[in-house]
Amino acid sequence: MKIGIGIFCLFTLCSLRGWAQSSAPFTMTHIEYPYIEDYTALFEEIYIELGFELTIIPTPSIRGLILLDKGKVDADVIRIANTAKNYPNLIIVQPPLYNAALTLFCVKEVPCNKEVLTNNHTTIIAADNTISLLDPTEFKARQANFQLGTNIPEMLKAHRHNYALLVLDNLMESQFNSDFQMFKIKSIPVNHVIHKKHLALLEQLQQKIHTKLPQVLHKRASKIKTLMQ
């Protein structure tokens, strides 16, 4: 009997050891957007430190939120908080990663002001969820949709369109400031987002963001200085 108990305990210990050494799978989506790779790297580091086997996949903007809301994926790198709050199964992780600016991009030789948004003869490249950040009365222009991976600034430079509605932080703005006119419409908080099934991770995520985010922001500030030289 003692031998049987010993074998059982040894088997159990080995099983627990194997479970502890294996990483749980975790899938994180991200939209393809200029200069978000610093934030993708931040959360890759965080989730690996938390013991997950991480998979990162690019998704179209709205599809990514739908997948996350349905629990098909576990987190999304970076989302506009005002958009994410419309999905009941999402948790907006605090603090905000940055306060972005909803910005009208314009080629050099055209009017660039808020009236452009309400001109129904104007075509503006914009995602549905970006337009949703405006009141219905604020956007009357024609919308030009774009595909995953589209280089919107290059489309404007090629004069395929004259306008785009984008959400930018300071680094993105500094990169494009010399090539385009920009009209800032409003400030918008941007956060990391997880599915509510991972509520138990929230406190750890918040602590790690508080610790690591200043380094990311410092890195991005250094990039801004380089671009401005």
Helices and strands as residue ranges (DSSP letters): H 2-21, E 24-30, H 37-49, E 52-58, H 61-69, E 75-80, H 81-84, E 90-106, G 114-118, E 123-125, H 128-131, G 136-138, E 142-144, H 152-157, E 163-168, H 170-176, E 181-195, G 196-201, H 202-228
